[in-house]
Amino acid sequence: ETSFKKRRGTTSERVRRAHLIDADNLLGDPTVTNPETIAATFERYRQVSGYQSGDQVFIATGTNGRHVFEVERAWPNVRHMRRSGPDGADLELLDVAEWISSSRRFTDVVIGSGDRIFLVAYEQLIGAGLSVTVVAQYRHLAVGLASRAHGSIRYLGSGSPAISREAA
């Protein structure tokens, strides 16, 4: 079934969704290597985010070898990116967000992270006229991103929503 959505006046076009996933943030630890934990997190993400076959998925991690291997094994056939250094994975995804905001290839974007650095991407994508949703862990959602994306946030896991001032 093809989904359609009205955008920019009276023109209807097919919904094209991109997912920008910060695996390290969603997993809560950039060194997780347990295949079951990683697979369960990605499965829950797919459920919560509304992922559909045909969506474009970008997953970024740091460069911890075993962690990278297990993340790539857990969700094959998507675009995997790695960058070392503080915020390396985040910076990879910010580059993709910049490209998406100017490419006019997508109508919707899901940001899979609660890191405050993604407020930049959120603003850029909204400014380009895209529909943006944030998917985050309850305790890993930065105040600024939560405030700006209010109403467009979906949570992984269970418990009550909490906003982290430390999410970085």
Sequence and secondary structure as in RCSB ss.txt:
>XXXX:A:sequence
ETSFKKRRGTTSERVRRAHLIDADNLLGDPTVTNPETIAATFERYRQVSGYQSGDQVFIATGTNGRHVFEVERAW
PNVRHMRRSGPDGADLELLDVAEWISSSRRFTDVVIGSGDRIFLVAYEQLIGAGLSVTVVAQYRHLAVGLASRAH
GSIRYLGSGSPAISREAA
>XXXX:A:secstr
   EEE STT EEE  EEEEEEHHHHHT TT   HHHHHHHHHHHHHHHT  TT EEEEEE   HHHHHHHHHHS
 SSEEEE  STTHHHHHHHHHHHHHHHH   SEEEEE   TTHHHHHHHHHHTT EEEEEEEGGG BHHHHHHTT
TSEEEESSS    BSS  
